[in-house]
Amino acid sequence: MVSFLAERVKSGIPGLDKLIGGGYPRDSVILLSGGPGTGKTTFALQYIYYGAKHNEPGLYVTFEQEPEHLKSSMKQFGMDLDKLEKQKKLAIVRIKNVRDLTEIMKIIKTNVKKLKAKRLVIDSFSSMEIFASTFRSMIKDFPTGVIERRIPLLPPPQAVIRRLMYKMIQFFKELHLTVLLISESNGEEYSRYGIAEFVCDGIIKLEATVIGKSLQRSIVVIKLRETKIDGGRYGVDITEKGIKVLNL
């Protein structure tokens, strides 16, 4: 029998927690999937901001955008990330030029301990998927000569990504973090290689559809462990206070 008594972590998205049993299961890893313009970054920053305001410090790790740009983008919603960062309730860390997964884990662990963080966002997991085949720890079991010559005997991307996912999830669980992994959707798949969705505890899909001259956004909760999901697609609006779920 499935238990739905998991401790919950509030999402910070008005309307969403009603759909997912009160929030994300604590210490779960959620894949936040969607195409460009669906609001993934705002959604994830809102999660970190809400936690910081309610005694759950959070770490936002980005591979693509500068922290100042992210903080500036949230000011339009009345969310002062700078102030909370100075109060050591959140941190936004840009990771550049890493050579292995172990370096990323070290940076995350150091900042998590410094903040006593309970929430984490990786922006984006798609970037990590791209880098994964260059990480020594991901391909260490394959012959050195094969790897250096870059011949077709290299491990298939799916095998590398699966190893990456298992290592990361074990790492997150050991640190007791509730994690959002931002991912660019790829056709019918929720991640670049279609692997992450089978390993993560949950999948939330953000969508954007052009209808006439308007852009209509929506959200679908595909799966979430220890949670009864009613299913269906719900409208999403980006207001002056951030993202909220409609049609409830």
C-alpha positions in Angstrom: 0.0 0.0 0.0 1.3 3.4 -0.9 1.7 5.9 1.9 0.8 9.6 1.3 2.1 10.7 4.8 5.4 12.1 3.6 6.5 15.4 5.2 5.8 18.2 2.7 7.9 21.2 1.5 5.8 24.2 0.3 6.5 25.0 -3.4 6.0 28.8 -3.1 3.7 28.7 -6.2 0.2 29.7 -5.2 -2.3 27.0 -6.2 0.3 24.3 -6.8 0.4 22.7 -3.4 -3.3 21.9 -3.6 -2.5 19.6 -6.6 0.4 17.8 -4.9 -0.8 16.9 -1.4 0.4 20.0 0.3 3.9 20.3 -1.3 6.8 18.3 -2.5 7.8 15.3 -0.4 10.8 16.3 1.7 14.2 15.2 0.3 12.7 14.4 -3.1 14.3 15.2 -6.5 11.8 16.8 -8.9 12.4 17.3 -12.6 11.1 20.7 -13.7 10.7 20.3 -17.5 9.6 22.7 -20.2 10.5 24.6 -23.3 11.8 28.2 -23.7 9.4 30.8 -22.3 7.5 28.5 -20.0 8.7 30.2 -16.8 11.0 27.5 -15.4 13.6 29.9 -14.0 11.0 32.1 -12.3 9.2 29.0 -11.0 12.5 27.7 -9.4 13.6 31.0 -8.0 10.2 31.4 -6.4 10.7 28.1 -4.7 14.0 29.3 -3.3 12.6 32.7 -2.3 9.6 31.2 -0.5 11.9 28.9 1.5 14.2 31.7 2.5 11.3 33.7 3.8 10.0 30.7 5.8 13.2 29.5 7.6 14.3 27.0 4.9 17.5 28.4 3.3 18.1 27.5 -0.3 20.9 27.3 -2.8 20.4 28.1 -6.5 23.2 26.7 -8.7 23.4 28.0 -12.2 25.6 27.0 -15.2 24.2 29.5 -17.6 23.1 32.9 -16.1 24.9 35.4 -13.9 23.5 35.7 -10.3 23.0 39.5 -10.7 20.8 38.9 -13.7 18.7 36.4 -11.9 18.3 38.6 -8.8 17.4 41.6 -11.0 14.7 39.5 -12.9 12.9 38.7 -9.6 12.7 42.3 -8.5 9.8 42.8 -11.0 7.8 40.4 -8.8 8.7 42.2 -5.5 11.2 39.5 -4.5 14.4 41.0 -3.1 16.9 38.1 -3.3 19.8 40.4 -2.5 18.4 41.2 0.9 17.9 37.5 1.7 21.3 36.6 0.4 22.9 39.2 2.8 20.9 37.6 5.6 22.5 34.2 4.6 19.1 32.7 3.9 19.8 31.9 0.2 22.7 31.9 -2.2 23.0 32.0 -6.0 26.2 30.3 -7.3 27.4 30.4 -10.9 29.6 27.4 -11.8 32.0 27.8 -14.6 34.8 25.7 -16.2 34.4 22.6 -14.1 36.2 19.5 -15.2 34.4 16.8 -13.2 31.2 16.1 -11.3 33.3 15.9 -8.1 34.0 19.6 -8.4 30.3 20.4 -8.7 29.5 18.3 -5.7 32.2 20.0 -3.7 30.9 23.5 -4.5 27.3 22.4 -3.7 28.3 20.7 -0.4 30.3 23.7 0.8 27.5 26.1 0.1 24.8 23.8 1.6 26.8 23.5 4.8 27.5 27.3 5.0 23.8 28.1 4.6 22.4 25.0 6.3 20.3 24.8 3.2 17.3 22.5 2.8 16.4 23.5 -0.8 18.4 23.3 -4.0 17.8 24.2 -7.6 20.1 23.1 -10.5 19.8 25.4 -13.5 20.0 23.5 -15.6 20.3 19.8 -15.5 20.4 19.9 -19.3 23.7 21.7 -19.1 25.0 18.9 -16.8 23.9 16.3 -19.4 25.9 18.1 -22.0 29.0 18.1 -19.8 28.6 14.6 -18.4 30.6 12.8 -21.1 33.6 15.0 -20.3 33.6 14.1 -16.6 36.3 11.6 -15.7 34.3 10.1 -12.9 31.4 9.3 -15.3 33.6 7.4 -17.9 36.3 6.0 -15.6 35.4 2.4 -16.2 36.0 2.6 -20.0 39.5 2.1 -21.5 41.6 5.2 -21.4 42.8 4.8 -25.0 39.3 4.6 -26.3 38.3 7.8 -24.5 41.4 9.8 -25.6 41.0 8.8 -29.2 37.3 9.7 -29.2 36.5 6.7 -31.4 32.9 5.2 -31.6 33.6 2.9 -28.7 32.9 5.8 -26.3 30.1 5.0 -23.7 26.6 5.8 -25.1 25.2 9.1 -23.7 22.3 7.2 -22.0 24.8 5.1 -19.9 26.7 8.2 -18.8 23.5 10.1 -17.9 22.1 7.2 -15.9 25.4 7.0 -13.9 25.3 10.8 -13.5 21.7 10.7 -12.2 22.3 7.9 -9.7 25.4 9.7 -8.3 23.6 13.0 -8.0 20.5 11.7 -6.4 22.5 9.7 -3.8 24.4 12.9 -3.1 21.3 15.0 -2.6 19.7 12.4 -0.3 22.8 12.4 1.9 22.6 16.1 2.2 18.8 16.0 2.9 17.9 18.4 0.2 14.6 18.9 -1.7 15.7 19.5 -5.2 14.4 21.0 -8.4 16.3 20.0 -11.6 15.5 22.4 -14.4 15.4 20.6 -17.7 14.7 21.5 -21.3 12.1 19.2 -22.7 13.0 17.3 -25.9 10.0 16.4 -28.0 8.0 13.8 -26.1 10.7 13.4 -23.5 11.1 15.5 -20.4 14.9 15.7 -20.5 17.6 15.8 -23.2 18.2 12.0 -23.2 14.9 10.8 -21.7 16.7 9.2 -18.7 16.2 11.7 -15.8 12.4 11.2 -15.8 12.7 7.6 -14.8 15.1 8.2 -11.9 13.6 11.4 -10.4 10.9 11.3 -7.7 8.7 13.6 -9.6 8.1 15.4 -12.9 6.4 18.8 -13.4 5.9 20.0 -16.9 5.5 23.7 -17.8 4.0 24.4 -21.2 3.4 27.5 -23.4 1.1 27.6 -26.4 0.5 30.4 -28.8 -3.2 30.9 -29.5 -3.9 33.8 -31.8 -2.0 36.8 -30.4 -1.8 35.4 -26.9 0.6 33.1 -25.1 -1.1 30.6 -22.8 0.9 28.8 -20.2 0.0 25.7 -18.3 1.3 23.1 -15.8 1.0 19.3 -15.7 2.1 17.2 -12.7 3.2 14.0 -14.4 4.3 12.0 -11.3 5.3 12.6 -7.7 6.2 9.9 -5.2 4.0 9.4 -2.2 1.4 11.7 -3.7 -2.1 11.2 -5.1 -2.3 13.3 -8.2 -5.7 14.2 -9.7 -4.1 14.8 -13.1 -5.1 17.2 -15.8 -3.6 20.4 -17.2 -4.0 23.6 -15.3 -3.5 27.2 -16.4 -0.5 29.2 -15.2 -0.3 33.0 -15.0 2.7 35.2 -14.5 1.5 38.1 -12.4 3.2 41.1 -10.7 3.8 38.8 -7.7 5.2 35.8 -9.7 3.8 32.6 -11.0 0.5 31.1 -9.8 -1.6 28.1 -10.9 -5.2 28.8 -12.1 -8.4 26.8 -12.8 -8.6 25.4 -9.2 
